[in-house]
C-alpha cells in the first residue's frame, strides 16, 4: 500500500524536503536533497479546482456548471490558486459599467452577478 507523501512538517508546519529515492524495480537508492514542486505544496481544494479548470479548458462558464458555483466565485477561486502558486492576481476594476454589461451580454455572468459587480461586491 502506498501512502500519499506528506509535504509539511507535522510539528512546525514547515515545508519538507525529500532526501532519499528508491527504485522498486532494481532497489537503486539515490540520496540527496530534493524539493517538491510548488504544486505538491498546494491544498487539495486548489488542486481539484485546477484539474477542473484544465478539464474545462479554461472556460469559466463550464467551470461554473461543473462546480455549481457563480462566475465571481470561480474568479475568486482562480485568484486563490494564482496566489497559492506564488503569483499576484491583478485586481479587476469593474467600475466600468459597459464592461459589466458586455460580460452579461456574452453570458459570462447573470443579472444578479452584474448588479453585485456594479455595487462593488
URHU-V908229 format. One record per pair of residues at least 12 apart in sequence whose C-alpha atoms are under 6 Angstrom apart, sorted by the first residue. I is the first residue (numbers start at 1). J is the second residue. D is the distance in Angstrom with one decimal. If there is no record, write none. Layout:
I/J/D
I/J/D
//
This chain:
17/34/5.9
17/35/5.1
18/33/5.9
18/34/4.9
19/31/5.5
19/32/5.1
19/33/4.7
46/81/5.8
71/109/5.9
//
